[in-house]
Amino acid sequence: MSTSFAFAQEGKQDPMELLDSERVIEPEDKLSYTLVEDREGARVLFVDENGEIDIPLVGSFVVAGKTCKEASYAIQEELTKNYYNKATVLLSFFKGSQTRGKIYLLGQVRNQGPLDIPSDEVLTLSKAILAAGGFTNHSDPTLVSIVRKDPDNPGQEIKKQVNMSEMLETGTLGDDPVLQPEDMVFVPQKGESQGKTLIVGEVRSPGLYPIPAGGSLTVTQAIFLAGGFTEFANRSNVKIVHANPDLSDEEKTTIVNVEDILEDGHRHLDVKIQNEDMIVVDEKWINF
């Protein structure tokens, strides 16, 4: 599941707003460049003598004389002109060996966005939540999720769900997961379920999943909750079988190209799931 996660809650701070707005970029600086929607990890870019860096898809781009925040928004504008519906660009001065990479916090924490892993520190889940300002008043700390790239299956991901509330209340910090570079941490919103959806087929954890009260659940979010696609999943032909009895036969099934949504950022195509809808992920055909 290579994706920009569609879990940022409305009204939360844009991570780009947290970028350095004081220090000006100069030739020979070394920068860390991340496009969150690509989930490819940070790239190290060198500012040449002309004050330019080479950005994937965009090419040479002048950043000298700008702050990291100004340059990030300028790059975002270029990317959204021709390539992405949404582009979250994170440009910062490269810190070398001071960090071992980044993790990304999304959902109901006070400061969403990337977080550096110090080279001399073991970063656990509880430390990361604390560094992000803690939980919001609307968080559900019983269902915190960590999504990590599967080292044994390139292109696939592993999901672990942690009951942070129980861990903190009982003091069993030995169960506090250690985070690794490029981990995604998602803290959901609390509230009673307003229904459920059944996810079957080529996902890692098929089953019934709740639709949060006061919120919504899209097909990509549902796939995330189910642990992501298996390597055999047909990502371009995910079926939603609607339970609404008032729909005609033609309307009862919706086909969603999840691959297009995740890779190209077409969030407007991300269908909202209704109570009792069923999501079917078929196996892809392989031609030999």
N, C-alpha and C positions, 0 to 999 in steps of 0.2 A: 504494500500500500504506500506508494510514493505520493505524498499528499501534503498540501497545506491543510492543516487541520481546521475544520470549520467550527471550532468550539469556542472561539473568542466571544465572550458574552457582550451584548450590546452595552455601550456606555463605558466600557473599560478603556484604559489608556493605550494608545497606539504605541508599540515598542519603539517605533522610529522617533517618537517624541523624547525618548530617553537618551538619544545619541548625543555625542559631544558637540556642543554648539559654541565652543570658545577657541580651541586650538585650530589654527589654520594649516591645511595640508600644504606641504612644500615638495619640490623635486627631491628624489632619493628617499622619501619616506616609504615605509613598508606598511601596507594596509591589510586588514582582514575584511573580506567581502563575503556576505551571506545573503542569498535570496531564499527566504524562509519557505516559499511555495515549492521550491525545487527539492527540498530535503536532501541536498547533496553535501551539506557540511560547509565549513568556511574555506575559502580560497585565500591564499596569500598573494597579494598583488603589489608590484613595485611601481612607484611613480617615476616615470622617466624624466629626462632632462627638459622635455617640453611640458611637464606637468600633467602627463596623461597616464591613464591605466587602461589595460585591455580587458574589457568586460565581455563575457559570453553573450552572444546575440547582438550586442550593441557595437562592439569593436572599441577603437580608441576613444577615450572620453576624458576631457579636461577636468581635473579635480583640484589642481593647485590654486590656491587663493580662496578656496571654500573650506568651511568646516565639514566634519564628517556628516553632520546632520543635513547641511545644505546640499552636499554632494549626493547623499542618499536619496533625497527628495528629487533631485535633478535626474538621477538614474532611474528612479521609479517612474518619472514622467515619460522617459524614453521607452521603457519596457512596456508600459500600459498603452502606448500609442499603437504598437504593432503585434505584441506577443502575449500579453497577459491582461485579463480583466482586473486582476489585483496583483500587485507586486509589493512585498514587504522587504525593503532593502536595508540591510544592516551593515554599515561601513564604520570601521573603527581602526585605530592605530594598532598595528600588530605588536603583541607583547612578548613574542618569542617564547622562551621556555618558562615564563611566569605562569602560563596556563596550559592545561592538558586538553583543551577543547571547550565545548559549550554543551549545556543542556537547555531545553526549551520548556518554559512553564506556561500553561494555557488554562483558561477557565477561571474558577473562583479563587484566585489569589489576588493580593492587592496590587502587585506589579507584574503583569504578564510580560513575557518576552524571553530573550536569551540570558543565560547566566553562565559565567566563566567557571571552570573547574580549576582551582588553584593547583599548581604543580606539586605543592608540598602539603596537600590536604586531601583526606578521604571525604568526598562529598556524599552524604547520605540524603535520603528523601526528606527527613525532618529538617536537616540543615538547609536544604534548598527551599523548602516552604518558608522557613524563617527568613532566609535571605530575600525572598520575594515579598516580604512584608506580612507574611502570615495569611491565614484564610480570611475571606470576606465573611460577612454576616449571613450570606446566602449559600455558603458552601456546604457540601456533604462530604466530610472527611472520612466517612466510612467506605467510600467508593473511589479512592484515588487510584488512577491508572498510570502505569509506566509502559511506554511502547519503545521497543529497542530492535535494532536490526538483528536478524538472525544470522550469526556467523557461519552456520552450517548450510544455510539456504539463501544465497545471494538474491536480493530483491524481495525477500520475505521479512516479516517482522514478528516479534514475540511480545505478547501483552501480559503484564502482571498486575493484578488488582490488590490494593493494600487497604486494610481498615486502619487508617491512621488514628482514628478516635480511640479504638480499642488499645492500640499499641501505646499511645500516650497516657491513657488512663491507667493501664496496668503496669506501666514502666518497663515493658519488655522491649527495650531499645536494641536488644540483640537481634530483633527481627527487622530493624531499620534497614531497608535495602540500600546498597551502595550504588550510586549512579555512575554511568559511563558516558563518555563523549557521544553526542548526538541523541541521547535519550530524550523522549518527549514525555512530559508529566502533565496529566490533565486532571483538574479538580472539578467535578460536576456540581451542578446546582442542586440544593436540597429541595425536598417537596414530595408530596405523595404522587404516585404514578397516576397519569390520566389515561392509562391503557397500556397495552403490550403489543409487541410485534414478534412474529415468529420468523427466525432467520434460518434457512436450510440450505444445504448444498456445500459448495466449495469455499467455506470459511473455516477458520481454525476452531471456533467454539460455537457450533450451531445451537440454537435454543431460543427460549422466550426472553425478551428484553423489555424493560419498562420504558414508557414514554413519559418524560418528566412533566409534572404538573406546572403550569405557568410558563412552560417553554415549548420547544418543538424538537423533533427528531427527524433528521434528513436521512436519506439512504446512505450517504457516505459516513455519517456519524454512526449509523446502525452497524455498518460493516466494521468500523473501528471498534465498537463495543464487542463485536463478535471475534475480535482478535485479528482482523484483517483477512485478506484473501489467501487461499492456498496457492501453490505454484500452478495448479491445474485450472484455476478459475477463469471463466470467460468474463473479463472485467467490462467488456464493451456491450454486454447483452444481459444486464441484471434485470430480472423481472420483479415487479411489484404487483401482487394479486390483491386487489382492493376488496375489503369486506362489505363496503357500502351496498346494501341491497337495491338502492335506487338507481344504481348505475346500469347502463346498457351493457350488453355482452362485449361490445367493442371497447367500452370504457373500463372494464373490470381489470384489465391487464395493462400496465405501463412498462415500457422498456426504457431502461436508463443506461447510458454509456458512462459508467463510473470512471473508466480510464480517462475519458475526455475531460471529465470534471476535475479529476485529481491532477492530471499532468498539464492541462492547459488553463486551469483556473476558471472554468465556466461555471461559477457558483450558481448562476440563475437556473441551471439545469438540474440542480440538486433537489429532487422531489421530497416534499415533507411526507412523513409516514403518519397514517391515521390508525386509530385503535383497531386491532384485529387484522391489520394488513399483514400479508406474508411476503417476505423477501426471498426470492429463489435465485441462487447463484449457480448456474450450470457449469459443467465441465467444458473446457474449450476443446475443439477438435484439433488434433495434431496430424498434419500430413507428412508422411515419410517419403 
